[in-house]
Amino acid sequence: MYQALSLFSKSWIFKRQDPKVAPEDLAQIHFLTESKAEQIWRDYISQEQLHPDLFTEQDWPKKTPEGIEINKAQWEKAWDGEAPDLPEEVLAHCNHWGEDTTVYFCCHNEQIFELTWGVFKRTWKAFLFLDNGPILVGKKKKQALQFHSNGWVNLLLR
């Protein structure tokens, strides 16, 4: 189910001094095996596409009811700032998630991390070195987040 975090090609993002990931948080960041990642991707993200770059208007992260825009928030300013907190809009969007809610940070169908919402809130700046469309979903939660390299995050509903 899990593989060593050192097998992740960009594991350096968790070892930097800025942003610093505390050892107790690092111990709770689990890098899923490819087979488990593929299962989570199929269950939570897409049965058709393998990477966020391939999403079409038929995939739920891009699908919106006609006439309604996807809600967005700026994450880059908070990431560049000194404060450790996620942007308020993100926290408000996920306000039903408890600290111990299991979340999946999904880069693509073979690269997914499992952790808790509390750990993600403390380590999000490290994760956003991977900002090419990853989706954060909560287990048994309808809210989701998709982070983009342009500094914006889509506040989604599954």
Secondary structure, DSSP 8 states (H G I E B T S, - for coil): -EE-GGGSTTGGGGT-TTTT--HHHHTT-EEE-HHHHHHHIIIII-SS-SSGGG--TTSTTT---TT---EEEE-HHHHHSS--S--HHHHHHTTT--TT-EEEEEEETTEEEEEEHHHHHHHHHHHTT--SS-EEEETT-SEEEEE-TTSEEEEEE-
